[in-house]
Amino acid sequence: MFRNSEGRGMTEAWYYNPGDHYVLDDMSGFKVRRSRTRTIPGGQTGQAVVDRRRWEPQQPQDFVRGVADDQSVDVARPRQDDRFMMVGTVVTRPAPAGAVAIMVASVAGMGVGDTVQVMLDSGVNFVTQVRGIAGGTITLAAPLPASVGAGDPAGNMVLDLSAAGPA
C-alpha cells in the first residue's frame, strides 16, 4: 500500500481507488465509496443504496401476502316480519273528560275485563278496565280524567295490556 506525505494510505476516501467508485447514498445524498455501501432490498425503499451505517434489514411485513377472505353466507334467510305481542288500536272519535265510552278503529283481540291503557290528549296514560264492547265502542270501568281524540285526525293509542296478542 502506498502512503502519502501525512502517512495515510492512498486508498482513503479522497484518493483514486481502482474499482471502488463513488455512489450517492439514497438516504442522505452524500457521496460514499461503493465498498462502504449496502443495498436495502425491495420494500418501500426499492433497492436503495446506502452507507453501511444507515442500512437496516427489510421489514418482515414487506413479505406478507394477503389472503382472500370469503365473506359469503352459507345459509342466508330473509329478515322476518315485525310481530308485536300487544293488542292495540286508536281512538277514532273525540271523547270529553268524564266519558265512559270511546270509539276505536278495531276491538279485535280485546275482551270484557281486560286492562287497557288509553293515551289522553295531555300525554298521560290512563289505565282502566273494559266493562263492555259493542261494535267499535269500548265501555270503560272508570270515567276518562281528560279528553281523548281532540287532535285532527283523532289517533290516541289504546293498548290492551292483558291480551296475549297474535303469535
C-alpha positions, 0 to 999 in steps of 0.5 A: 500500500502506498502512503502519502506525505501525512502517512495515510494510505492512498486508498482513503476516501479522497484518493483514486481507488481502482474499482471502488467508485463513488455512489450517492447514498439514497438516504442522505445524498452524500457521496460514499465509496461503493465498498462502504455501501449496502443495498436495502432490498425491495420494500418501500425503499426499492433497492436503495443504496446506502452507507453501511451505517444507515442500512437496516434489514427489510421489514418482515411485513414487506413479505406478507401476502394477503389472503382472500377472505370469503365473506359469503353466507352459507345459509342466508334467510330473509329478515322476518316480519315485525310481530308485536305481542300487544293488542292495540288500536286508536281512538277514532272519535273525540271523547270529553273528560268524564266519558265512559265510552270511546270509539276505536278503529278495531276491538279485535283481540280485546275482551270484557275485563281486560286492562287497557291503557288509553293515551289522553290528549295531555300525554298521560296514560290512563289505565282502566278496565273494559266493562263492555264492547259493542261494535267499535265502542269500548265501555270503560270501568272508570270515567276518562280524567281528560279528553281523548281524540281532540287532535285532527285526525283523532289517533290516541293509542289504546293498548290492551295490556292483558291480551296475549296478542297474535303469535 
